[in-house]
Amino acid sequence: MTFRHDITLASIDVFPIRASGGVSPKMALGLMPTRPALLVRIRDVDGCLGWGEVWANFPPRANLHKAHIIEDVVAPHLRGARFVEPREIGALLCDQLSTYFLHVGQLEVFSHILAGIDTALWDLALRKAGRSFAEFMGLSEVSAQSYATSINAEDLERLIPHHASLGQTHFKLKIGFDEHGNREIVERAARLCPNGSRIMVDSNQSWTLETARNQLGNLEDLSLYFAEEPLPANAPLADCEELASSTDIPLAGGENVYGIESFCAMANVGLRILQPDVAKWGGVTGALDLARAMPQGACLWPHFMGTAVGQVAALSITAVLAEPSSCE
């Protein structure tokens, strides 16, 4: 599982796009007035290309901000750069630009950009090699498990039967809002789900430790598969450990975690489901590295909320991990 072609980069193009209309998922962050996204296309000197996606869901014009940063700051460092393995470009950019992004207070934005670039470089390197991701990884099975996500309380009766009819057996619900009882939402969903289904809940970092203990305690008997982001991603590890020890509901998180060391530290204090986002941190390289490094007892379920470009990358990672991994 190594690349062999020496590739010289020629250019990177950015495509900030936006979709309007539809129903926004309800989150602690608020509603999404539109669905922004940022795609990147990297070409080598031979005209071969690769596509990636940079996370840009929030704020509403985050895609424009990050597109400008790529054009103004990152692109000059990519032109003429050479690599065999995609991780080499990530290391190059970190070496040359980490201090810059530290100075301007946007290290996480830099991580988002690096993630999208890494995915594009994987796509480019695979095209150059004339191989699919499945072939490169030696997969005999090219399918991946997925789950239905971001189901609002108002949409349970409409969306759960619809997704169940498409074969879904795992459903993640948004909870943590005053106007709906969290237990009521889960009980309503359970009545709608096919036999054998699994229900997960996501409160989007909105609870304190005390609130999380109380809320999860009230859901303890409902056989939840996991509770996602019950605490802020930057909560003290001691709080994560205390919460994990206070509940039988497995805890999940990772879309707002950066770095393998941080993921492993959280897993070591009780986080069971690790959820890196291929467009926010690490790209394909980071997710595969994390899968090898994570402590025993943890499992990796790729997080994703964006366009088909990043979704395919997240599903590809899930296919490598196989069961019990499932992709959002």
Secondary structure, DSSP 8 states (H G I E B T S, - for coil): ------EEEEEEEEEEEEE--S-----TT---SSEEEEEEEEEETTS-EEEEEE---SSTTHHHHHHHHIIIIIHHHHTT-EESSHHHHHHHHHHHHHHHHHHTT-HHHHHHHHHHHHHHHHHHHHHHHT--HHHHHT-S-----B-EEEE-GGGHHHHHHHHHHTT--EEEEE---TTS-HHHHHHHHHHHS-TT-EEEEE-TT---HHHHHHHHHHHGGG--SEEE-SS-TTS-HHHHHHHHHH-SS-EEE-TT--SHHHHHHHHHTTEEEE--BTTTSSHHHHHHHHHHHS-TT-EE--B--S-HHHHHHHHHHHHHH-TT--B-
